Amino acid sequence: SDDVNLIGQFGVGFYSGYLVADKMTVVSKSAQDADSKQYRWESQAGSSFTIVEDDSDPFPTAAGTRITLHLKEDCDEYTDEFKLREMLRRYSSFIGFPIKLWAEKTD
């Protein structure tokens, strides 16, 4: 029962990204095997997705997960770094591992 609840919570939380994004990209590399490959999962707000080996920048710690939300046009309020940091602080305080927010400003 606990496994089903965990999967359900992850699924709902992950799916909620589509409330603000047209497309989601997840790049991940396992911490269990230092020689493992890095993979990219990608989906547009539909029922199909792709998983391919990823050749983008490797993780600095040799393992990790990077989630990229490609925001919808009407969701630009989520580009405000302060708003994102506040949301992370408020809604992720129970998570026992570090969450890093990478922000890049362009003109």
C-alpha positions as CSV (number, residue, x, y, z in Angstrom):
1,S,0.0,0.0,0.0
2,D,2.8,2.4,0.8
3,D,4.4,1.8,-2.6
4,V,1.1,2.6,-4.4
5,N,0.8,5.8,-2.3
6,L,4.3,6.9,-3.1
7,I,3.8,6.3,-6.9
8,G,0.5,8.2,-6.8
9,Q,2.1,11.2,-5.0
10,F,5.0,11.3,-7.5
11,G,2.7,11.0,-10.4
12,V,0.4,13.8,-9.4
13,G,3.3,16.0,-8.4
14,F,5.1,15.4,-11.7
15,Y,1.9,15.7,-13.8
16,S,1.2,19.1,-12.1
17,G,4.2,20.5,-14.1
18,Y,1.9,20.5,-17.1
19,L,-0.3,23.1,-15.5
20,V,2.5,25.6,-16.4
21,A,4.5,23.8,-19.1
22,D,3.9,22.7,-22.6
23,K,6.8,20.4,-22.5
24,M,8.9,18.7,-19.8
25,T,12.4,17.3,-20.0
26,V,14.0,15.2,-17.4
27,V,17.7,14.2,-17.5
28,S,18.8,11.7,-15.0
29,K,21.8,9.6,-14.1
30,S,21.8,6.9,-11.4
31,A,23.9,7.2,-8.2
32,Q,24.0,3.4,-7.9
33,D,26.5,2.8,-10.7
34,A,29.2,5.3,-11.4
35,D,29.5,4.0,-15.0
36,S,25.8,4.2,-15.8
37,K,24.6,6.2,-18.7
38,Q,22.7,9.5,-18.5
39,Y,19.2,9.4,-20.0
40,R,16.7,12.1,-21.2
41,W,12.9,11.6,-20.8
42,E,10.8,14.1,-22.8
43,S,7.2,14.7,-23.3
44,Q,4.8,17.3,-24.5
45,A,1.5,17.6,-22.6
46,G,0.1,14.5,-24.2
47,S,0.2,10.8,-23.7
48,S,3.5,10.0,-25.5
49,F,7.1,10.4,-24.4
50,T,10.6,9.5,-25.5
51,I,13.5,8.2,-23.6
52,V,17.0,8.4,-25.1
53,E,20.6,8.3,-24.0
54,D,21.6,11.9,-23.2
55,D,24.8,13.6,-24.2
56,S,24.2,17.0,-22.6
57,D,26.4,18.4,-19.8
58,P,27.1,15.6,-17.2
59,F,26.2,16.2,-13.6
60,P,28.9,17.7,-11.5
61,T,28.4,15.1,-8.8
62,A,28.4,12.2,-11.3
63,A,24.7,11.5,-10.6
64,G,21.5,13.5,-10.3
65,T,18.3,14.6,-12.0
66,R,17.7,17.9,-13.9
67,I,14.0,18.9,-14.7
68,T,13.3,21.5,-17.3
69,L,9.8,23.0,-17.7
70,H,9.2,24.7,-21.1
71,L,6.7,27.2,-19.8
72,K,3.4,28.1,-21.5
73,E,3.2,31.7,-22.8
74,D,0.8,32.8,-20.0
75,C,2.9,31.4,-17.2
76,D,5.8,33.9,-17.3
77,E,5.3,34.8,-13.6
78,Y,7.2,31.6,-12.9
79,T,10.4,33.0,-14.5
80,D,10.8,35.2,-11.4
81,E,13.7,33.7,-9.4
82,F,12.4,35.1,-6.1
83,K,9.0,33.5,-6.6
84,L,10.5,30.1,-7.5
85,R,12.8,30.1,-4.4
86,E,9.9,31.0,-2.2
87,M,7.8,28.2,-3.7
88,L,10.6,25.7,-3.2
89,R,11.1,26.8,0.4
90,R,7.4,26.5,1.1
91,Y,6.5,23.3,-0.6
92,S,9.7,21.3,-0.4
93,S,10.7,21.8,3.2
94,F,10.0,18.1,4.0
95,I,12.5,16.7,1.4
96,G,15.6,15.4,2.9
97,F,18.1,16.1,0.1
98,P,19.2,19.3,-1.6
99,I,17.2,20.9,-4.3
100,K,19.2,23.4,-6.4
101,L,17.6,26.1,-8.5
102,W,19.7,27.1,-11.5
103,A,18.7,30.6,-12.8
104,E,20.1,32.3,-15.9
105,K,19.0,35.8,-16.9
106,T,19.0,36.7,-20.6
107,D,17.9,39.9,-22.4
